[in-house]
Amino acid sequence: MDSTENDSKSFSIGLITQDRPSAIETVLNSLAQQTRTPDEIIVIDDSDDDRTGQIVSEANKTTFNELGVKVQYFQNSGGNQPVARNKILSICTGDILCFLDDDTFAPRKWLESLVETYKHHPDVDAIGGPALTADENLEVQQELLEVSENQNRYLKYGEVLDESDRWVPPSVTETEKFRGANMSFRVSALESVGGFDESYKGNGYREEDDVTVRLVQDGRLLLYNPEALVYHFISPEGGARHGDKRELEYWKGRNIVYFKRKNFADQYYVAVLRLFLWTSGEVPPVWRDVMMSRNSSVFSKIRGYLAEILDPRDPPK
């Protein structure tokens, strides 16, 4: 196995997929071409057929077997995103656990960049990088934001700023969050905060933010490495966002309120009021959502807000 000199850390890659066989083949091929091959790949598959399983099995028998990479494949049987992430966390053997979305492509030095950053920053607990929205030719679809200042952070009322789809700083930068499409953690750090909260239902909206905000509030160091970038195709088929749009929006609304109450309890009542009147970050206030939306699913999100406010879920102990 081609490994960085004097690197003693082992790296596991977690992939969660649903009905995207062509996409999973693309990301597996990109992992096979890494300058620093992963030690382990774990695939959790929630697909309706066996096409993905066949692709993973074939890649395991040929490419990854020759590279000496351990590949594990499991069918998820309807579990949501945080359930799948916790399963990967429980069975991985690496010191570092990296997550990629199934519709990403990792350039050849993606993992090597992570390895080097963990080596040079022994006090870091999590590292992420850009997940640039791109087409099938790897052409980036947005103007890049090439600034040094942190663009990914949590605001006072649990509102979220995230520019991971276009932010490429000139060097490694301290940050507060990154997207689930491209994030990595020391396994010990994930375990110390209890892993992923399985209360985030539907497509798991805010589930990865829940982990990073807990790490930040615990005083941990998170870094954003521009060289550890991936291209994110955002496949139109399958995935956690595939399904009834109204149901997904309902759980998005519930998860937003749950996230605020759990992690910003001191500001919760003002945070909820701001949802309806004025917010900063990626979620518009209700009045603007209603005025700007061209479909009825926005009312499902509002229904989710109200359901979580009136009948709140209890965070795990």
Residue pairs with C-beta under 8 A, 6 or more apart in sequence:
1 37
1 39
1 67
1 68
1 69
2 35
2 36
2 37
3 36
3 37
4 36
4 112
4 115
4 116
4 119
6 119
7 36
7 115
7 119
9 94
9 95
9 96
9 115
9 118
9 119
10 39
10 40
10 93
10 94
10 95
10 96
11 36
11 38
11 39
11 40
11 94
11 95
11 96
11 98
11 111
11 114
11 115
11 184
12 38
12 39
12 40
12 41
12 42
12 88
12 92
12 93
12 94
12 96
12 97
12 98
12 187
13 31
13 38
13 40
13 41
13 42
13 98
13 99
13 100
13 111
14 42
14 44
14 85
14 88
14 89
14 92
14 97
14 98
14 99
14 100
15 24
15 27
15 28
15 41
15 42
15 43
15 44
15 99
15 100
15 102
16 43
16 44
16 46
16 76
16 81
16 84
16 85
16 88
16 99
16 101
16 102
16 240
17 23
17 24
17 43
17 44
17 45
17 46
17 47
17 52
17 102
17 238
17 239
18 45
18 46
18 47
18 102
18 238
18 239
18 240
18 242
19 47
19 48
19 49
19 52
19 237
19 238
19 239
19 242
20 47
20 52
20 102
20 103
20 235
20 237
20 238
20 239
21 47
21 51
21 52
21 55
23 102
23 103
23 233
23 235
23 238
24 43
24 52
24 55
24 56
24 102
25 55
25 59
26 103
26 105
26 233
27 100
27 101
27 102
27 103
27 104
27 105
27 106
28 41
28 55
28 56
28 59
28 63
29 59
30 104
30 105
30 106
30 107
30 110
31 37
31 38
31 41
31 106
31 111
32 59
32 63
32 64
32 67
33 108
34 106
34 108
34 109
34 110
34 111
34 112
35 108
35 109
35 111
35 112
36 111
36 112
36 115
37 67
37 68
37 69
37 111
38 69
38 98
38 111
39 69
39 70
39 93
39 94
40 69
40 70
40 71
40 72
40 92
40 93
40 94
41 64
41 69
41 70
41 71
41 72
42 71
42 72
42 73
42 74
42 88
42 91
42 92
43 52
43 56
43 71
43 72
43 73
43 74
44 74
44 75
44 76
44 79
44 84
44 87
44 88
45 52
45 53
45 56
45 73
45 74
45 75
45 76
46 75
46 76
46 77
46 78
46 79
46 84
47 53
47 75
47 238
53 73
53 75
56 71
56 73
57 73
59 71
60 71
60 73
64 70
64 71
70 93
72 91
74 87
76 83
76 84
76 87
79 87
80 198
80 200
80 201
80 202
80 203
80 204
80 240
81 180
81 196
81 200
81 203
81 204
81 207
81 240
82 196
82 197
82 198
82 199
82 200
82 204
82 207
83 196
83 198
85 99
85 195
85 196
85 207
86 195
86 196
86 198
88 97
88 99
89 97
89 187
89 190
89 191
89 195
89 196
92 187
94 187
95 186
95 187
95 188
96 114
96 118
96 184
96 185
96 186
96 187
97 184
97 185
97 187
97 190
98 111
98 114
98 183
98 184
99 180
99 181
99 182
99 183
99 184
100 106
100 181
100 182
100 230
101 131
101 180
101 181
101 182
101 232
102 235
102 239
103 232
103 233
103 234
103 235
103 239
104 131
104 181
104 182
104 230
104 231
104 232
104 233
105 134
105 138
105 230
105 231
105 233
106 230
107 229
107 230
107 231
109 227
110 129
110 228
110 229
110 230
113 129
113 225
113 227
113 228
114 127
114 129
114 184
114 225
114 228
117 124
117 127
117 172
117 223
117 225
117 228
118 124
118 127
118 186
121 172
121 221
121 223
123 221
124 186
124 221
124 222
124 223
125 185
125 186
125 189
125 215
125 220
125 221
125 222
126 178
126 183
126 184
126 185
126 186
126 189
126 212
126 215
126 220
126 221
126 222
126 223
127 183
127 184
127 222
127 223
127 224
127 225
127 228
128 164
128 175
128 177
128 178
128 179
128 182
128 183
128 184
128 222
128 223
128 224
128 225
128 228
129 164
129 178
129 182
129 224
129 225
129 226
129 227
129 228
129 229
129 230
130 164
130 165
130 166
130 167
130 168
130 182
130 226
130 228
130 229
130 230
131 164
131 165
131 178
131 179
131 181
131 182
131 229
131 230
131 231
131 232
132 140
132 142
132 144
132 165
132 166
132 168
132 229
132 230
132 231
132 232
133 140
133 141
133 142
133 165
133 166
133 232
133 234
134 140
134 141
134 231
134 232
134 233
135 141
135 233
136 233
138 231
140 166
140 231
142 165
142 166
143 166
144 166
144 167
144 168
145 151
145 163
145 166
145 167
145 168
146 168
146 169
146 170
147 167
147 169
148 169
148 170
148 171
148 173
150 173
150 174
150 175
150 176
150 224
151 161
151 162
151 163
151 167
151 175
152 161
152 162
152 163
152 164
152 167
152 175
152 176
152 177
152 178
152 224
153 161
153 175
153 176
153 177
154 160
154 161
154 176
154 177
154 209
154 213
154 216
155 161
155 280
155 281
156 264
156 267
157 260
157 264
157 267
157 270
157 271
157 274
157 279
158 259
158 260
158 263
158 264
158 267
158 271
159 271
159 274
159 279
159 280
159 281
159 283
160 177
160 206
160 209
160 281
160 282
160 283
161 280
161 281
161 282
162 177
162 178
162 179
162 282
164 178
164 179
164 181
164 182
165 179
165 232
167 224
168 226
168 229
169 224
169 226
170 226
171 226
172 223
172 224
172 225
172 226
173 223
173 224
173 226
174 221
174 222
174 223
174 224
175 222
175 223
175 224
176 212
176 213
176 216
176 222
177 208
177 209
177 212
177 213
177 216
177 222
178 208
178 212
178 222
178 224
179 208
180 207
180 208
181 230
181 232
182 228
182 229
182 230
182 232
183 208
183 212
185 211
189 215
189 220
190 196
190 211
192 218
193 211
193 214
193 215
193 218
194 214
194 316
195 211
196 207
196 208
196 210
196 211
197 207
197 210
197 211
197 262
197 315
197 316
198 316
199 258
199 313
199 315
199 316
200 206
200 207
200 210
200 255
200 258
200 259
201 251
201 254
201 255
202 247
202 248
202 250
202 251
202 252
202 254
202 255
203 240
203 241
203 243
203 248
203 251
203 252
204 240
204 255
205 251
205 252
205 255
205 256
206 255
206 256
206 258
206 259
207 255
209 259
210 259
210 262
210 263
212 222
213 263
214 263
215 222
216 222
217 263
241 248
245 295
245 297
245 300
246 296
246 297
246 300
247 300
248 297
249 297
249 298
249 300
249 301
249 304
250 300
250 301
250 303
250 304
250 307
251 304
252 301
252 304
253 300
253 301
253 302
253 303
253 304
253 305
253 307
253 308
254 304
254 305
254 307
254 308
254 313
255 304
255 308
256 275
256 283
256 304
256 305
257 272
257 275
257 304
257 305
257 308
257 309
257 312
258 308
258 312
258 313
258 315
260 267
260 268
260 271
260 272
261 268
261 308
261 312
262 315
264 271
272 305
272 309
274 285
275 283
275 285
275 286
275 305
276 285
276 286
276 287
276 305
277 285
277 286
277 287
278 285
279 285
284 292
286 302
286 305
289 298
289 301
289 302
290 298
290 299
290 302
